[in-house]
Amino acid sequence: MNIIVCIKQVPDTTDIRWTENNTIQREGVESIINPYDVYALETALDIKKRCENVKITVITMGPLQAEEILRKAIALGCDDAALISDKKFAGADTYATSKTIAGVIKNKLGSFDLIICGQFATDGDTAQTGPGIAYNLDIPQVTYVKNIEKCENENSLIVKREIEDGIETVEVKLPALLCVLKQDKEPSRAKINGIIKAQNADIKIYTLEDTGLSSEETGLKGSPTYVSKAFRPESKRGECRMAESVDEICTKLIEYGLKK
């Protein structure tokens, strides 16, 4: 089984900076692997433990410094890695990003059985890129995946996903794309052999020419949406005091407009 895991480098939430186009500045900023993508990696590694002949290729789109998170993924147990990087990709929204990633997968990564993404990214929280990749590759998708129940069948997977009123069990035919949620288990830690492998790994770099797209279809030019304003909300803290009784709490709630 050939698995592709899409991960994203996101700024440390304490060090967010903005460009003149109101997009997040990524170059020269301390970054981490998007937390939900850590669980996408864990899902792929779990399949590798349970099934034979599994190859995991991890990819990311971003500046050259994003190579760092690819090496971390290889250290955890991934087999191969690719960086999608070109200055023409700068300022891409989720529409242009998913189109670009799908173009590289289609033109350069060859056949695959499964693509795994994190459900959300902490720097945007739109949950659109994964479904956008599936749309551009014309493959089925399952979102809000909590865990994979069965992966023994080469033609399909049985997964459990969280919905508003419970848990849903779904069978999806391969090739397919999964967007995964946070899982209950602790993420894996790199071992010394993995760290050595990561240091020596050859990270492939793909540019605009590898996407099959024009410069008008990528980056800021290919993005139909834009951020009109970006700002940090002001922290407002009111006075706080301990209530002496439940009656006092009820009285205050009524004063604030809560009906009996």
N, C-alpha and C positions, 0 to 999 in steps of 0.2 A: 504494500500500500504506500503510495506517495502522498505525503501530507505537506501542505504549505501553511505556515503560521504567519499571519500578518501582525507585526507588533509596531508600536509607535513610541518615539522618544518624546516625553512631555516635560515641560519645565517643572522644577521643584516649585510647589505652590507658594513658597515663601519668596521666590525670586522671579516673578513674572514681569516681563518688559514688553512694550508695545512698539511696533514700527509706525512709520508715518501713514500707512494704509490701515491702521487699526487691526493688524494681524499680529499674532504672538511672535516675538523675536526668538529665534531658536539658536542662532549661531552665537557662540561665546557665553551661553547661559548654562548653568548647572542643570543637568537633566537626569531623568530616571526612566525606567521602563514603565509605561502606563500600567497601573495596578491590575486592571482587568485583563490586559494582555499577558500578564504573568500567569493567569489561570488558563489562558488559551494555550500557552506553552505547556503547562501542567497536563492539560487534557491530551495534547499530542504525545507527551512523554508517557502518559498512562497507557495509551493505545499501543505504544511501542513495547511496553512491558508485557502487555496481554496478547499481542499478535506477532507473528513472524514476518520477516521481510518488510519491515516498515522503515521508510526513509523520511526524515523531517527536514524540510528546507524552510528557513526563517527569512522573512523579507521585511524591509522597512523603507519608507520614503522620507527623505529629509536631507539636511546638509551632511557633509562628509563626517562630521563629529558623531553622527548617528551610528557609525561603524562600531562604536564602543558597546552599544546594547546588543548588537549582533554577536559580538564575541562572547558576551555574557550568556547569550542563548546557546551558543555552541558549547560553552563550558558546562552548561546544565545537561547536555546530551543531544542537542540537535546536530544533524549531520552536515548541513551546508547552509550558506547564507548569501544574500544578495542585497545590495543597497541601491535604491532608486533615487538618483541624485542629479539634479541639473538646476542651474539658476533660473531656468525658464519655468520651473515648477513652483517657484516662490509665490506665496499668497493664494495658493489653491484652496478652494472651499471643498466640502465633502463630495460634491458632484465631480469636480475636476480631479480630485484625489482618487476616487474610486475608479474613474475612467483610466487614469494613468496606471494605477496598479494592475488593473485588469489587462491593459495593453501589454505590460511586461510579462504577466503570467501567460497570456495567449501566445506571444511572439518568442519568448525566450526560455520559459521554464518547462515547456513541454507538457506531456500528459500528467494529470494528477487525479487523485481519488477524493481528496478532502481538503477544504480550506477552513482554517479556524481563526476567528478574530475575537477580540474582547468585545463585550456588548457596548461598553461606553469608553470614552476617553476623558480623562479628568480635565483636559484643557478645552473641551468643547461640549461634551455631554449630549451630542445630537443623536448618536446611535444610527447614523446614516451610511457611514463608509462601508461597513460589511455588507449590508443589503445592496448597496450600489455596486459593489464588486460582483455579487451574485447576478444582478440584473445585466451587467455588461458582459458577463460570461455565459448568460442564459442557462444557469443551473439553479436547482432548488435551494432554498435556504430555510434554516430553523433558527429563530432568535430566542433569547432568554433561556438558553440551555443551562441546566444545572449540572447534569452529569450524563455520561454515556452508559446505558445499561448493557448493550450487547454490540460487539464489533467483530464477531467471528465470521459473519457473512461478508464476502468480498463485494457483494452487490448493494448492500444497504447497512444502515445503522439504526439501532433503537435508542432513542434519547428521551430524557425527561426534561421538561421545560416548565418554568414558573409562569403561571398566568394569574390574573387578578383574583380569581376565586379558587385557586388550588394548583395542583400539579397535573400536567398533561403528558401522556406517553405517546411519542410519535415515532413512526418508522419512516425514514427518508432514504430514497434511492441515491446511489453514488454515480457520478461525482456530485458533491453538494458542498454548501458552505454553512458553518455553524457560528453563531455569535454566543459566547459563553459568559455566564455571570460569575461572581465570586463564589468560590467553593469553600467547604468546611475544613479541608485539610490544609496543613502548613505547606507552603511552596518548597520545592526542592532546593538544596544547596549544592553549589559546584564542588566537585572533588578535584584533587590535584591533577589526575590524568586529564580531566576535562579542561582544566585551566591551561595546561600545557598545549592541548589540542587547539584551544581557542587562540592562543598566542601565535601559533604557526599557521592558522587557517588562512586560506586565500579568499578574501571577500570580493565577490564580483560586483562591479558597479555598472548600472544601466542608466543611460541618459535618454533624452528626448528621441533620439534616432531609434531606440529599442522599443518604443511604445507603439509605433505605427500611427502616431497622431501628429498633428501639426502644432506649431507653437500657439496658434489661436485657440486650440482646444485644451490647453493645459495652463497651469498657474493662474495668475490673476486674470489674464485675458479669457481663459476658458471657464471662469467661475461666474455663474449667473447671480450669485448672492454675495454680499459684502457686509462687513461690520461698519455701521455708520458711526458708532460711538463706543468707546471702551473706557471704563473707569472702575475704580475701587469704591465699593459702597462704604459710606461712613459708618463707623461703629457707634451705635447709640445705646448707652446704658443708663437706665433709670435707677432711682433709688430702690433698694430692696430691704425689707424687714420681715422678721418672722411673725406669723400670725399666732395669736394666743389660743384660738379655737376654730372649729369648723364653721361656727356661726359667723365669726368675723370674716372668714373667707367668702362665705355666701353673700354677706352684706356688701363686700367690696365688688364682687362679680355683678351684683344688681346695680351698683353705682356705675359700673362700666358699661351697662346696657344689656346685660344678660337677663333674659326674661325668666320668671319663675316657672 
